[in-house]
Amino acid sequence: MHSLNSSEIEITTFFLIGIPGLEHVHIWISIPICLMYLVAILGNCTCLFVIRTEPSLHAPTYYFLSMLAVSDLGLSLSSLPTMLRIFMCNAIGISPNACFAQEFFIHGFTDMESSVLLVMSLDRFLAIQNPLRYSSILTSARIAKIGVVFSIKSMLLVLPLPFTLKRLTYCSKSLLSHSYCLHQDVMKLACSDNTVNFFYGFFVAFCIMSDSVFIAMSYVLILKTVMGIGSRKEWLKALNTCVSHICAVLIFYVPIIVLASMHCFSKDKSPMAMIIIADVFLLMPPLMNPIVYCMKTQQIREKLLGKLCLK
């Protein structure tokens, strides 16, 4: 138990925020948000269904795409309850335990998606650098082990976060900065010492951002390998296999980098801009990844059209 001054009352409810100044049109804003969630969930479920039911898609690239779809579904379902409650019902209150649980799943699936994007970049490097041994190196058993290891790693990495937040005392501020709970946002509301939370939260963020560095390094190696290919047509074909993954990386990391830059370097931060970018961070990857991969991957597109009985 934490001791409180007589003038301090421990908070039992946090308050989330929609879009400041537009509360009167939240119900209208909820329509595109609902459509985005619907398309994201249906799109990722469709990808999983097509890959699961088509034996010709039982290959390393599509197994990793399945992992990406699972992490996207996790991100969508983690943020959906509070987003819809705020914009459809104007219900902004959330209990601390529910908030801690939500931030655990959001950070966990964020780290999982980052890890999957890293593995997918290594998959592209192996496919281009050593195509003859590609299938023998990335067997189904190894891919299953990679998926299990990264899933466990992501959950264990963020597991301490809700427990470290729960031990804090919240007694003066209760208004959060987004439509969902994030560790660094909740941590700022505490009126007790949160040094452990700060450093561990920084460590988790560092682990996620370090994946982007390794992804960049893998593409440097890919470019080096591709430049060694004699035919211009062949190296363009090789690079074309990376376009979908590059789009997924940009969709995922650009909002994170922009938001971090605004926090660190912008003196006149626009609260509305930061809220919109934070919402884009959770809404865009699950929405756009299945669309990009279905458009750019001929095999998935053909099998999907076949499932829909289209010629």
Contacts in CASP RR format, 6 or more apart in sequence:
PFRMAT RR
TARGET T0000
AUTHOR 0000-0000-0000
METHOD contacts of the structure
MODEL  1
MHSLNSSEIEITTFFLIGIPGLEHVHIWISIPICLMYLVAILGNCTCLFV
IRTEPSLHAPTYYFLSMLAVSDLGLSLSSLPTMLRIFMCNAIGISPNACF
AQEFFIHGFTDMESSVLLVMSLDRFLAIQNPLRYSSILTSARIAKIGVVF
SIKSMLLVLPLPFTLKRLTYCSKSLLSHSYCLHQDVMKLACSDNTVNFFY
GFFVAFCIMSDSVFIAMSYVLILKTVMGIGSRKEWLKALNTCVSHICAVL
IFYVPIIVLASMHCFSKDKSPMAMIIIADVFLLMPPLMNPIVYCMKTQQI
REKLLGKLCLK
2 10 0 8 1.000
2 168 0 8 1.000
2 169 0 8 1.000
2 192 0 8 1.000
4 10 0 8 1.000
4 169 0 8 1.000
4 171 0 8 1.000
8 171 0 8 1.000
8 172 0 8 1.000
8 191 0 8 1.000
9 171 0 8 1.000
10 169 0 8 1.000
10 170 0 8 1.000
10 171 0 8 1.000
11 96 0 8 1.000
11 170 0 8 1.000
11 171 0 8 1.000
11 172 0 8 1.000
11 173 0 8 1.000
11 174 0 8 1.000
11 189 0 8 1.000
12 95 0 8 1.000
12 96 0 8 1.000
13 93 0 8 1.000
13 94 0 8 1.000
13 95 0 8 1.000
13 96 0 8 1.000
13 174 0 8 1.000
14 93 0 8 1.000
14 94 0 8 1.000
14 95 0 8 1.000
14 96 0 8 1.000
14 99 0 8 1.000
14 170 0 8 1.000
14 174 0 8 1.000
14 175 0 8 1.000
14 176 0 8 1.000
14 181 0 8 1.000
14 186 0 8 1.000
14 189 0 8 1.000
15 92 0 8 1.000
15 93 0 8 1.000
15 94 0 8 1.000
15 174 0 8 1.000
15 175 0 8 1.000
15 176 0 8 1.000
16 82 0 8 1.000
16 86 0 8 1.000
16 92 0 8 1.000
16 93 0 8 1.000
16 94 0 8 1.000
16 176 0 8 1.000
16 178 0 8 1.000
16 179 0 8 1.000
16 180 0 8 1.000
16 181 0 8 1.000
17 86 0 8 1.000
17 92 0 8 1.000
17 175 0 8 1.000
17 176 0 8 1.000
17 177 0 8 1.000
17 178 0 8 1.000
17 179 0 8 1.000
17 275 0 8 1.000
18 26 0 8 1.000
18 86 0 8 1.000
18 87 0 8 1.000
18 92 0 8 1.000
18 179 0 8 1.000
18 275 0 8 1.000
19 26 0 8 1.000
19 29 0 8 1.000
19 272 0 8 1.000
19 275 0 8 1.000
19 276 0 8 1.000
20 271 0 8 1.000
20 272 0 8 1.000
20 275 0 8 1.000
22 29 0 8 1.000
23 90 0 8 1.000
26 86 0 8 1.000
26 87 0 8 1.000
26 88 0 8 1.000
26 90 0 8 1.000
27 87 0 8 1.000
27 88 0 8 1.000
29 87 0 8 1.000
30 84 0 8 1.000
30 87 0 8 1.000
30 88 0 8 1.000
33 83 0 8 1.000
33 84 0 8 1.000
33 87 0 8 1.000
33 283 0 8 1.000
34 84 0 8 1.000
34 88 0 8 1.000
36 283 0 8 1.000
36 287 0 8 1.000
37 76 0 8 1.000
37 80 0 8 1.000
37 83 0 8 1.000
37 84 0 8 1.000
37 283 0 8 1.000
39 287 0 8 1.000
39 291 0 8 1.000
40 72 0 8 1.000
40 73 0 8 1.000
40 76 0 8 1.000
40 283 0 8 1.000
40 286 0 8 1.000
40 287 0 8 1.000
40 290 0 8 1.000
41 73 0 8 1.000
41 76 0 8 1.000
41 77 0 8 1.000
41 286 0 8 1.000
43 69 0 8 1.000
43 290 0 8 1.000
43 291 0 8 1.000
43 294 0 8 1.000
44 69 0 8 1.000
44 70 0 8 1.000
44 72 0 8 1.000
44 73 0 8 1.000
44 76 0 8 1.000
44 286 0 8 1.000
44 289 0 8 1.000
44 290 0 8 1.000
45 69 0 8 1.000
45 73 0 8 1.000
46 290 0 8 1.000
46 304 0 8 1.000
47 65 0 8 1.000
47 66 0 8 1.000
47 69 0 8 1.000
47 290 0 8 1.000
47 293 0 8 1.000
47 294 0 8 1.000
47 300 0 8 1.000
48 66 0 8 1.000
48 69 0 8 1.000
48 70 0 8 1.000
49 307 0 8 1.000
50 57 0 8 1.000
50 300 0 8 1.000
50 303 0 8 1.000
50 304 0 8 1.000
50 307 0 8 1.000
51 57 0 8 1.000
51 58 0 8 1.000
51 62 0 8 1.000
51 63 0 8 1.000
51 65 0 8 1.000
51 66 0 8 1.000
51 300 0 8 1.000
52 66 0 8 1.000
53 307 0 8 1.000
54 303 0 8 1.000
56 299 0 8 1.000
56 303 0 8 1.000
57 299 0 8 1.000
57 300 0 8 1.000
57 303 0 8 1.000
58 140 0 8 1.000
59 135 0 8 1.000
60 123 0 8 1.000
60 134 0 8 1.000
60 135 0 8 1.000
60 138 0 8 1.000
60 143 0 8 1.000
61 120 0 8 1.000
61 123 0 8 1.000
61 127 0 8 1.000
62 299 0 8 1.000
62 300 0 8 1.000
63 140 0 8 1.000
63 143 0 8 1.000
64 116 0 8 1.000
64 119 0 8 1.000
64 120 0 8 1.000
64 123 0 8 1.000
64 143 0 8 1.000
65 120 0 8 1.000
65 293 0 8 1.000
65 300 0 8 1.000
67 112 0 8 1.000
67 116 0 8 1.000
67 119 0 8 1.000
67 147 0 8 1.000
67 150 0 8 1.000
68 113 0 8 1.000
68 116 0 8 1.000
68 117 0 8 1.000
68 120 0 8 1.000
68 248 0 8 1.000
68 289 0 8 1.000
69 289 0 8 1.000
69 290 0 8 1.000
70 112 0 8 1.000
71 109 0 8 1.000
71 112 0 8 1.000
71 113 0 8 1.000
71 116 0 8 1.000
72 113 0 8 1.000
72 285 0 8 1.000
72 286 0 8 1.000
72 289 0 8 1.000
72 290 0 8 1.000
73 286 0 8 1.000
74 105 0 8 1.000
74 109 0 8 1.000
74 286 0 8 1.000
75 106 0 8 1.000
75 109 0 8 1.000
75 110 0 8 1.000
75 113 0 8 1.000
75 282 0 8 1.000
75 285 0 8 1.000
75 286 0 8 1.000
76 282 0 8 1.000
76 286 0 8 1.000
78 102 0 8 1.000
78 105 0 8 1.000
78 106 0 8 1.000
78 109 0 8 1.000
78 180 0 8 1.000
79 102 0 8 1.000
79 106 0 8 1.000
79 179 0 8 1.000
79 180 0 8 1.000
79 282 0 8 1.000
79 283 0 8 1.000
81 102 0 8 1.000
82 94 0 8 1.000
82 102 0 8 1.000
82 179 0 8 1.000
82 180 0 8 1.000
82 181 0 8 1.000
83 179 0 8 1.000
83 180 0 8 1.000
83 279 0 8 1.000
85 91 0 8 1.000
85 92 0 8 1.000
86 92 0 8 1.000
86 179 0 8 1.000
87 179 0 8 1.000
94 102 0 8 1.000
94 181 0 8 1.000
96 165 0 8 1.000
96 166 0 8 1.000
96 170 0 8 1.000
97 166 0 8 1.000
99 176 0 8 1.000
99 181 0 8 1.000
99 186 0 8 1.000
100 161 0 8 1.000
100 162 0 8 1.000
100 165 0 8 1.000
100 166 0 8 1.000
100 181 0 8 1.000
100 186 0 8 1.000
101 162 0 8 1.000
102 180 0 8 1.000
102 181 0 8 1.000
103 161 0 8 1.000
103 162 0 8 1.000
103 165 0 8 1.000
103 180 0 8 1.000
103 181 0 8 1.000
103 182 0 8 1.000
103 183 0 8 1.000
103 186 0 8 1.000
104 158 0 8 1.000
104 159 0 8 1.000
104 161 0 8 1.000
104 162 0 8 1.000
106 180 0 8 1.000
106 181 0 8 1.000
106 182 0 8 1.000
106 282 0 8 1.000
107 158 0 8 1.000
107 161 0 8 1.000
107 182 0 8 1.000
107 183 0 8 1.000
107 204 0 8 1.000
108 154 0 8 1.000
108 155 0 8 1.000
108 157 0 8 1.000
108 158 0 8 1.000
109 154 0 8 1.000
110 208 0 8 1.000
111 153 0 8 1.000
111 154 0 8 1.000
111 157 0 8 1.000
111 158 0 8 1.000
111 204 0 8 1.000
111 207 0 8 1.000
111 208 0 8 1.000
112 150 0 8 1.000
112 151 0 8 1.000
112 154 0 8 1.000
113 252 0 8 1.000
113 285 0 8 1.000
114 208 0 8 1.000
114 211 0 8 1.000
114 212 0 8 1.000
114 252 0 8 1.000
115 150 0 8 1.000
115 153 0 8 1.000
115 154 0 8 1.000
115 211 0 8 1.000
116 150 0 8 1.000
117 211 0 8 1.000
117 215 0 8 1.000
117 245 0 8 1.000
117 248 0 8 1.000
117 249 0 8 1.000
117 252 0 8 1.000
118 211 0 8 1.000
118 214 0 8 1.000
118 215 0 8 1.000
118 218 0 8 1.000
119 146 0 8 1.000
119 150 0 8 1.000
120 245 0 8 1.000
120 248 0 8 1.000
121 214 0 8 1.000
121 215 0 8 1.000
121 218 0 8 1.000
121 219 0 8 1.000
121 222 0 8 1.000
121 245 0 8 1.000
121 249 0 8 1.000
122 218 0 8 1.000
123 138 0 8 1.000
124 218 0 8 1.000
124 222 0 8 1.000
124 241 0 8 1.000
124 242 0 8 1.000
124 245 0 8 1.000
125 218 0 8 1.000
125 221 0 8 1.000
125 222 0 8 1.000
125 225 0 8 1.000
126 134 0 8 1.000
126 137 0 8 1.000
126 138 0 8 1.000
127 134 0 8 1.000
127 241 0 8 1.000
128 222 0 8 1.000
128 225 0 8 1.000
128 226 0 8 1.000
128 238 0 8 1.000
128 241 0 8 1.000
129 221 0 8 1.000
129 222 0 8 1.000
129 225 0 8 1.000
130 137 0 8 1.000
157 204 0 8 1.000
157 207 0 8 1.000
158 204 0 8 1.000
160 200 0 8 1.000
161 183 0 8 1.000
161 197 0 8 1.000
161 200 0 8 1.000
161 201 0 8 1.000
161 204 0 8 1.000
164 196 0 8 1.000
164 197 0 8 1.000
164 200 0 8 1.000
165 183 0 8 1.000
165 186 0 8 1.000
165 187 0 8 1.000
165 190 0 8 1.000
165 197 0 8 1.000
168 187 0 8 1.000
168 190 0 8 1.000
168 192 0 8 1.000
168 194 0 8 1.000
168 197 0 8 1.000
169 190 0 8 1.000
169 191 0 8 1.000
169 192 0 8 1.000
170 189 0 8 1.000
170 190 0 8 1.000
170 191 0 8 1.000
171 191 0 8 1.000
172 189 0 8 1.000
172 191 0 8 1.000
173 188 0 8 1.000
173 189 0 8 1.000
173 191 0 8 1.000
174 189 0 8 1.000
175 189 0 8 1.000
176 185 0 8 1.000
176 186 0 8 1.000
176 189 0 8 1.000
177 185 0 8 1.000
177 271 0 8 1.000
177 274 0 8 1.000
177 275 0 8 1.000
177 278 0 8 1.000
178 185 0 8 1.000
178 275 0 8 1.000
178 278 0 8 1.000
178 279 0 8 1.000
179 275 0 8 1.000
179 278 0 8 1.000
179 279 0 8 1.000
180 282 0 8 1.000
182 278 0 8 1.000
183 197 0 8 1.000
183 201 0 8 1.000
183 204 0 8 1.000
184 201 0 8 1.000
187 194 0 8 1.000
187 197 0 8 1.000
187 198 0 8 1.000
187 201 0 8 1.000
190 197 0 8 1.000
208 256 0 8 1.000
209 256 0 8 1.000
212 249 0 8 1.000
212 253 0 8 1.000
215 249 0 8 1.000
219 242 0 8 1.000
219 246 0 8 1.000
222 239 0 8 1.000
222 242 0 8 1.000
226 235 0 8 1.000
226 238 0 8 1.000
226 239 0 8 1.000
227 235 0 8 1.000
228 235 0 8 1.000
229 235 0 8 1.000
229 238 0 8 1.000
243 296 0 8 1.000
244 292 0 8 1.000
244 293 0 8 1.000
244 296 0 8 1.000
244 297 0 8 1.000
247 288 0 8 1.000
247 292 0 8 1.000
247 296 0 8 1.000
248 285 0 8 1.000
248 288 0 8 1.000
248 289 0 8 1.000
248 292 0 8 1.000
248 293 0 8 1.000
251 284 0 8 1.000
251 285 0 8 1.000
251 288 0 8 1.000
251 289 0 8 1.000
251 292 0 8 1.000
252 285 0 8 1.000
255 277 0 8 1.000
255 278 0 8 1.000
255 280 0 8 1.000
255 281 0 8 1.000
255 284 0 8 1.000
256 281 0 8 1.000
258 277 0 8 1.000
259 274 0 8 1.000
259 277 0 8 1.000
259 278 0 8 1.000
259 281 0 8 1.000
262 269 0 8 1.000
262 273 0 8 1.000
262 274 0 8 1.000
262 277 0 8 1.000
263 269 0 8 1.000
263 274 0 8 1.000
293 300 0 8 1.000
294 300 0 8 1.000
294 301 0 8 1.000
294 304 0 8 1.000
295 301 0 8 1.000
305 311 0 8 1.000
END
